[in-house]
Amino acid sequence: MELLHSGKVRDVYADGEDLILVASDRISIYDVALPTPIPDKGRLLTALSLWWFEQLADLVPNHVISATDVPAEFAGRAIRCRRLDMVQVECVARGYLTGGGFAEYQRTGAVSGVELPRGLVEASILPEPIFTPSTKAPKGEHDEPITYAEVVDKVGAETAERLRQITIDVYRRGAEIAADRGILIADTKIELGWAPDGTLVLADELLTSDSSRFWPAESYQPGRAQFSFDKQYVRDWATGSGWDKQPPAPEVPAEVVEATRARYVEVYEKLTGNRWE
């Protein structure tokens, strides 16, 4: 195998005509990889992605060839995938107003050019899910929000509309499934690529704790920050630590590591109904 790319949290290898996507235990916030791993994170996110790919297989095709035909040293945290021509847009859907979207709304009354009603607060549910894309920044740089018009300029009107529709469809289906299990999906990011036959295909990870914000429905209350089954806990710790969000990042305390892993495990079990061993 040939190492093609080592990202902040994933490594990609070439194996003949296929790719081997390996999820590490590294964790990244504010586009910086932290020096402290989260035990089992790579296996948890791989298992959750595979579960979601199966749930949404009738909605949009995905890149998965096999979760078992992978090198033994990567077993449980790697997927054999099809090669795709990746779309150079991060496709984000939001159903609730939080994070960077809420900050932008406070400044402008809009998110990625989408005008929203006045008077919304932190964690408000939106009238309908919105498509809020961003750039795919090179390693070491930050993704930046872009408008739908900018996506049209980048990929053309027809592809832009397909990206928007698939992203919203994935979000709606995922949110419906999660709601039945007591989980709200505030937002999610997906990646899409072109197959040789011209089909747009889901790639990378899908509806995981690294690519989505998961909230327990039972404690949801707009107007405040929500308990999150994702890396928001690490973001909150980092913000309170005084770190300036520039590399190098500080070591993560053991109690934060343990609490983060516990949240990843809990949401995996709630969503899939499977016990994490």
C-alpha positions, 0 to 999 in steps of 0.5 A: 500500500501507498500512503497518499494523504495523512490528514488531521484525523484520517489517513488514506492509502492506495491499494491497487484501484481502491483506497483504504480510509483509516480513522485514527484516534486523533481529534481535531478542533478549530482545524488543529489536531490535538496531541492527545488521542481519544481511545477507540475514537477511530473504531467508533466513528468507523462503525457509526459511519458504516451503520449510517451508510447502510441506513441511507443506502437507498437515498444516495450511493456511498463509497464503501467496498468493504469494512473487513477486506482491510489490512489487519493492523487497521481492522475495525477502523478502516474502510476499503473505498472506491476512488472518487473525484471529490467535490471541492466543497464542504456540504453542510446542513443545519436544522438548528442555529448553533456554533459558527452559524449562530455567530454569523446570524448574530452579526448579519441575520443570515448564515452563508447568505441564507436570510433567517427570521429575526429573534432566533436564539442559541439552539433555535430550531430553524423553519426548515433545514438550510444548506450552508456550504464552506470551502475545503481548506488545505491542511493548516488552514481554516474552512470558510463559509461560502454562499450558494452563489459561490458554490454555483460559481465553483461547480456550476448551477446543476451540480450546486443544486444536486449538492444542496438537495443531497445534503438536505436529504441526508440531513432530513433522513438522518434527523428522522432516524435519530429523533426516533432514538432520542437524539437531535442532529443540530447540523452535519457535514458531508462530503461527496465525490464523482464516480466514473459513471457521473454519479454523486457518491457519499464519501469520507465519514457520515453523521458521526460525532466528528461531523455532526452535533448530536443533542439529547432530545430530552434536555433540549432547550433553546436559548442556551448551549446544549449537552453534546454527544460530540467533540463540542465538549473538547471545544469548550474545554479548549476555549476555557483553557486560554489556548489561542487556537493556533498550533501547537495545541495543549495536551488534553487532560485525562478527565476530558479525554475520558468524558469525550470517549464516554459521549462518543460511546453513548451516542453510538449505542443510542443511535445503533442500538448496539452495545460497544464492546 
